Amino acid sequence: MQNAAWAAAEGLVSGLVLPLIHLNRLQGTLCVLTRTPHEFTDEEMGLLRAFADQAAIAIENARLYQAVHQSLQDLRRAQDELLRTEKLRALGQLAAGMAHDLNNMLAAVLGQVELLKIRMPDPMVREALGILETAAADGAGIVRRIQDFARQRPAARLSPCRLAQVVDEAVEITRPRWKDEAERRGVGIRLRTALGQLPDVLGNPAEIREALTNLLINAIEAVPSGGEIVLEGAAEAEAVLLSVRDTGVGMSADVQAKIFEPFFTTKGMRGTGLGLSLVYGIMERHGGRIAVESAPGQGTVFTLRFQRAHGEDTPQPPAPSAALPRPGRILLVDDDDMVRTTVASLLRAVGVQVAEAEGGASALAQLRGQPVDLVVTDLGMPDMTGWEVAEAVKGLHPALPVILMTGWQDQTAATPEQRRHVDAVLAKPTRLEDLLRAMREVGRRDGR
């Protein structure tokens, strides 16, 4: 009825409608209308049918072309993602050995700084040592980011975590940048969240927080003259989406194609080019994805896709343990003389009795001759690995606690049997406070 009214309004009095069919598939219709009364002849009908057949073929070819073009784009995106992942994996493997050696050197530097702070009461000296300690700790942070490229799977099983809480923590961490510093420069940056009631996701809160912190810092830098940053959440049946949107300068298509590559940066000497590569790696390890939408002058949206947690119980933080007495005597095993001497001196400075061994064989020989209350061993040693040392120690003294210290970030290569022989694992560079806490914890489990 509506079409009849339209035809009357247009003065159309005659018409012919032919179906556009190709391979028994209806592609549409061909409609011919006239403003004067007209009876279509057989010749006109034949011509229109021939045109309709050709039009149906053209429409089908266009559809097929579009489907092939879309498939080609999907294939190229998959290839780019695979190449990016392989590039990150290769870079991580290349950097892992270097990072291990740097961690050992930083462990010695930080250890000597802590030792000097214990021995030197002079406030000016302690202030200078504090600067040195901060610089070394920052260096350790850079090494950890490089090591992240070597980790393509999570070092531990993903557990349920509250995404909204992690978002709040990342917002607070970056508050000095988007609020305090911006206000000092006379720039207004409005940051708001619109998360709603998000379900738990499977993940590592520390890694997710680090990823969000990187994205927020990028968003802050994208609005140098002020603007808005919005974090929005949405839930799907099997996923939880989190977007970080800014009203900043945006990015060109060429920049978007490279932003997840290691060491690519648009910030010149101010940037390392590791931030977004790190975020990409974190999302890969979480079984998720990161996508970006942007245009010059139109702002940027990063969307993180997490696995939704179903049925798992959200772990509760452990209650703080009371201070416990330190072991009477420990055996420290490390083939790096500088690291071993530094850690031993630190422990002795706080009243711990320490025996030293430069390798696994030496450590086992000492254990057979003189008992100890705890063994602290390095992982990477030439004669025996730390896992092998721990297994041998438990073979001699099953109840003797063992702490493993390592400059290698990822321990997924260890078997469950190897892990069973170790009571705690500490990453290098290890602070004295962390080592003492681990010693008290294994002592508590051992009933000491």
N, C-alpha and C positions, 0 to 999 in steps of 0.2 A: 504493500500500500504506500509505503514511504517512497519507493522508487517510482511508482506511478505518479505520485504528486510531483516529484522532482522532474520527471519526463514532461509532464504537462506544463510545468513552469518554464521549461526550456524550449517548449514548442516541438518536442519530438513525437512523431506520430507513427513511425515504422521502425522496426528493429529486427535483428537477427543475432542469436546467441549460439556459438559453437563451442564445444568442449575442446580443451587443449590436452590431448592424450598422447603419451609416449610410453611404449612397452607396458600397456595396460595400466598406466599410472596417470591419474588426473593431475595436470600441472596448473590448471586454471581455466578461464573461459575467455573467448574472444567475442566482444559485443560490438555490433555495427548498428548505428542509429541514424535516422534521417529526419529532417524537419518538413519533408513533403511526403505524401503518400507514395510508397514504393513497394512493388512486388518483386522479390529477388528472382532472377532467372536462373536456369540450370548452369549457365556459363559463369554467372557471378558466384553461385553457390560452390562450384568446383574451384574457382579461383580462391575463394575465402577458405575452403577446406584445405587447399594446398598451403595457403599462408598459415593456417592454424597448425598444420602438421609441422611446418618449419619452425614456427614459434615454440611449439612444445619441445622440439629437439633442442633449440637454443636455450630454453629455460632449464632443461635437464643438464645440458653441458655446463651452464653457469653454476648450477647447484653442485655438480661434480667438481668443477674447478674450485669452488669455495671450500668444499670438503677436503680436497687434496691440499689446498693452500693452508687450511687450518691444521691438517695433520703435519704438514711440513713445519709450520711454526711450532707446534707442540714438540716435534722431534728435535728441532734446533734448541728449544728451551731445555729439553731433557739432556741433550748433549752438552750444552753450556753448564748446566748444573753438575753433570758428571765430571766434566773437565775441572770445574771449580773445586769440587770435592777432592778429586785426585791431586790437584795442585796443592791444596791445603795439607793433604796427607803426606805428600812427598816433602813439602817444606817442613812439616812437623818432624818427620823422621830425620831429616837432615839437621834440624836444629836441636834435636833431643840430646845428642852427645855433647854438643857445645854447652847447652843449658846445664847439664849435669856437672861439667867442670866449673862453670861459673858459679853454680850453687855451692860447690865446695869452697871456692875462694871467698864468696860472700859469707859463708858460714864462719870462716876464719876471721874475716874482718869484723863481723858483728860480735863474734865471741870475744875478740880482743877489746873491742869497745866496751862491752859489758864488764869485762875483767878490769879495765882501767877505771871505769866508773865506780867499781867497788873499792879499788885501791886508792883512788885520788879524790880526796874530799874537797879540793879547791873548787869553788863555784864557777870560776872562769874556765877552768879546764873541763869541768863537767858540762858547761854550756857548749864548748867547742866539740866535745865528744858527742853531745846530743845532735849537733848538726851532721857530724859524720855518720852517726847511727841512722838518722833520717835518710841521708843520701844512699847508704847501703841498703836500707829497707826498700827504698824506691827502686833501686837496681834489682832487688830480689823480685819486686812486683813485675818489672818488665820481663824478667826471665820466666816468671810463671805464665805470663801472657804468651810468650813464645812457645812454652811447653804445651799450652793448650792446643796448638796445631797438631801435636802428635796424638791427641786423644780423639779418636773417632767414635768411641763408644763410652758410655758412662763407666767410671771406675767402680761404681756400686749400683745396686738395683734402685731404680727410680721409686720414690715413695710419694704418697699423696701430700700435697702442700697447698696452703691457702694463697691463691694468686693475689687476692685483694690486699692481704697483709704484706706480701712481698712488694707490691706496687707502692704502698704507703711508705715502706722503708726506703725504697729507691728515691721517692719524692723527698723524703727528709734528708737523705744523704746529699742530694743535689741542691737543697734549699739555699746554701750559701752562694751558689752560682746563679740560680734563676731569681732570687729575691735580694739577698744582701748585696752582692756584687753589682747586680743590675741597678739597684736603687742608688748605689754610690755613683754610678755613671749617669744617673738621671734617665734611665731606660725603664719602661714599664713592661714586665713580662707577666702575663696572667697564666697560671697553670691550674688546671682543674681536672678532676677525675669523674667519669660517668661509668662506674663498673656494675652497679646493681648487685644482685645476689648471684655472684659467680660460683659455680661448683668448684671443688678441688681439682687440681691438675696433677699429673704425674711428673715429678721433677726434683731437682736439687735447688732448694731455696737460694743458696749462696750464688750458684751460677746464674739463675734467673735474675736475681738482684743485680749481678754484675752486668748482664745483658741490658737490662732496663736502664741502669745508670749510664751505660755507653750511649744508648739511644736518646736519653734525656739530655745529655751533654751535647750531642750533635744537634738536637732540636734547639737548645739554648743558643748555640753558636750560629744557627740558621736564622735567628731573629735579632741581629745586632742592634737594630733600631727599635726593638720592642715588638710585641705580638702576643699570640696565644698558643699555648701547648695544651693538648687535650689527650687524656688517656681514656679509651673506651673499651669496654668488654662486652662479649656476647657469647652465649653458650649454644652449642649444637649437640646433636645426639652423641657423637663420639669425640668431639673436640671443643676446646675453649679458645676463642679468638681474643687477642688483645692488640689494639692499635695505638700507636703513638703518632699523633698528628700535630703539625705545626703550620703556622701561617707565614713561613719564612721565604727565603729567596728561591727555594726549589732547585731542581737539578735537570740538566738536559738528558736526553736519551743516551748519549754517549757516556756520560758520567754514571748513570744508573747501571749501565752494562758492566761497569768495572768496580763499583763501590765495595763489593764483597771480596775482591782480590787482595791478598796480603800486600801491605806496604803501598797500596794506592791511596793517595790523599790529595785533596784539593786545598789543603791548608798550608802548603809550603813547608817551611822549617818548623812550624808550630805543631805539625801532626806527624804521627808515626805510621799511620795507615794500618794499624792493627785492630782498631776498635770494632769496626763492622765485620772484619774477618773473624774476630773473636765471637761476636754475636751469632754469626752464621754457624760457626763450629758448635756453639752451645745448643742451638736449635737442632742441629743434626744429631747431637748426642742425646737429645731429649725425644728423638723420633718425631720432631715437629718440622715446621717450615717458617721461613721469613720471606715476605714479599714487600715490594716497594712500589708506590705510585707517586709520581711527582712531575712537575713541569716548571720551567723557569718562571719565577714570579708568582707561582700558584701554590707554594707550600709543598710539603711532603707528608706522606702517610706510610709508616712501617707497620705491617701487620704480622703478628706472631701467632702461630697456630700450635697449641699444645694438645697433648693427649689428655682426655678427660679421665679422671679417676672414678672407677665404678666399684663401690662396695668395700674398698680398702679403708682401714681405720687410719685417720690422720695421727701420726706419731706425736706424742707429747714430749716436750723438752725434758731431759733428765733433771732430777733435783740435784742441786749443787752438793757435792760431797764435802764432808768436813775434812779439815787438814789432818793428815796422817803422818806418822813418823817416817822419815826417809830410811831407805835400806842402809844397813851398817856398812856394807862394802859392795861396790859394783865392779864389773869387768867391762872395760870400754874397748871395743874392737873396731879398728879403722886403719886401712892401709895408707891413708893420707896423713903423713906425720904432722903437718901444719894444723889440720882439723882436729886430729886426735889430741894433740898437745893443748890446743886452745880449749876444747871441751873439758878435758881433764883438769886444767887449771881453774876453769870456772867452777866446776863442781867442788874442787878442793877449797876454793875461796869461800864457799858457803857451808863448809864442814862435812862434805861427803868424802869417804875413803874410796880411792879409785886405783884400780890396777889396769895397766894398759897392755894391749896386744895388737900387733901390726897386721894380723891376718887370722884366718880361721884355725890353721894348724897350731899356731902359737897360743890362741885362746883355749883350745881344747886341752893342750898340754898343761896350761896353768890351772884349768878346772880340775884336772885329775890330781894336782898337787895341793891345791888350796881352795876351799869352798868360798863361794861368794853368795850375796843375796839377790843379785840382779845382773843380767847381761844386757848391755847396750851395743848393738852391732850395726855397722854400715851395710848397705845392700851390695853395691858394686865393688867387689874385691877380686884380685886376680886368681888366688888359690882356691877360695871357696866363696860362694855368694852368701849374702846374709841369710837367705832362706835355708841354705845348706848348713850354715852355722847353727841356726835356730833348731833345725831338726836334730843335729848332733848333740846340742846341749840338752834337748828334751830326752834324747836317748840315754844320756848319762844321769840327768836329774829331772825327771818328769815334772816336778812341781816348781822348778826354777823359772821365774818370769823372764821373758825376753822382749826387749824393745828394739824395733828396727828403724834406723834412720836412713833416709834415701834422698838423693838429689834427682831421682827419676820421678816424674809426676805420676805416670800411669802405672799401676801395679796389676793390670788385668792379666798379664802373662802368668802370674802366680796361680798355682793350682789350689783348690780348696784344702788339700792335704798340707801344702806348704803354709798356707795362712793359719792352719790349725796350730802350728808350732809357735806362732808369734802372738804376743799379748797386746801389743800396740805398735802403730806405725806413725812416725813423725817425718814431715817433709823438711828437707834442708832449704835454706839455712834455719836451724832450730834455735829458738830463743831459750835462754836458761829457764825462764818461767814456764814455758811449755814442757821442757824436759822434766822439770821438777814435778809438774802437775801429773805428767804421765807416770812418773816413778811412784807417786803417791797412789794413783789410781790402780796400777797393777799390784801394788802392795796391798791395797784394800781388798782386791779380788782374791789375793793369795792368803788373806787373813793375817797379814803382818801388822 
